[in-house]
């Protein structure tokens, strides 16, 4: 299943089609989620906690994703949008926190370049997939609970992938967010993970529902490969794992408590990350801002020239 538009970056002459990538993810992801004990959903008591505190509150016992029950992926496969959703809840839920809630992982492949309709609107290409995590309807164990995720990743050598922060003056695609975080594998990246440090507490994902997203430093982990034959076929030679934690929200401002909703998304891809240029709106503002002084100088010069001409044409009256 090779694309007909020619070789793609990072795949050589024969690139897998988006449908093949989605099929691989659909086959591997449920077993991967069930197989890694280290992947967890964290919950903290954010009440009476100062902003920027680490950890962001007193931790509750975490939810292990290895002990979640997941839906049948064929029921949520959408070929039209090249997406699939893995939705699960704890198999043992004595408090009934997930009686009306779930944790969902939506994976989407792309057939070309573009941006999603909703923030954070990261630029994607045919070599990327988007992973969206959504916690919906689960009852928090505190009045101002903050949530987090443990993320495990593979390394190509003895060191962890490089974590970078990129800053920009452009926030058109994600209002009030001027930063992109990314993990890079290799000096000439063979792969990457990219996200904006923002989550949302409303489905509309406006500025009023934006939550800060904090990432801890990468550290070596004792994670192990899931038993999925597809996962092992791809990653059997990689036995060094690294992990980091993501926490969403702060003790003040909007939070999960607003609507019992939390979403965060990231972009995964091969090769070099897509280059995010300045938006047309920002370019227009810059053109006006830089052009206005020049127009003022030009107008001032014309005014002085006309004034000097009028003075030279003045005739004395006897």
HELIX and SHEET records of a PDB file:
HELIX    1   1 UNK A   18  UNK A   35  1                                  18    
HELIX    2   2 UNK A   65  UNK A   67  5                                   3    
HELIX    3   3 UNK A   73  UNK A   75  5                                   3    
HELIX    4   4 UNK A  207  UNK A  209  5                                   3    
HELIX    5   5 UNK A  229  UNK A  235  1                                   7    
HELIX    6   6 UNK A  256  UNK A  258  5                                   3    
HELIX    7   7 UNK A  280  UNK A  312  1                                  33    
SHEET    1   A 3 UNK A  58  UNK A  59  0                                        
SHEET    2   A 3 UNK A  40  UNK A  45 -1                                        
SHEET    3   A 3 UNK A  63  UNK A  64 -1                                        
SHEET    1   B 6 UNK A  58  UNK A  59  0                                        
SHEET    2   B 6 UNK A  40  UNK A  45 -1                                        
SHEET    3   B 6 UNK A 145  UNK A 154 -1                                        
SHEET    4   B 6 UNK A 241  UNK A 248 -1                                        
SHEET    5   B 6 UNK A 210  UNK A 215 -1                                        
SHEET    6   B 6 UNK A 198  UNK A 200 -1                                        
SHEET    1   C 5 UNK A  58  UNK A  59  0                                        
SHEET    2   C 5 UNK A  40  UNK A  45 -1                                        
SHEET    3   C 5 UNK A 145  UNK A 154 -1                                        
SHEET    4   C 5 UNK A 241  UNK A 248 -1                                        
SHEET    5   C 5 UNK A 219  UNK A 221 -1                                        
SHEET    1   D 8 UNK A  68  UNK A  70  0                                        
SHEET    2   D 8 UNK A  83  UNK A  90 -1                                        
SHEET    3   D 8 UNK A 102  UNK A 109 -1                                        
SHEET    4   D 8 UNK A 128  UNK A 136 -1                                        
SHEET    5   D 8 UNK A 261  UNK A 270 -1                                        
SHEET    6   D 8 UNK A 191  UNK A 195 -1                                        
SHEET    7   D 8 UNK A 179  UNK A 185 -1                                        
SHEET    8   D 8 UNK A 162  UNK A 167 -1                                        
END                                                                             
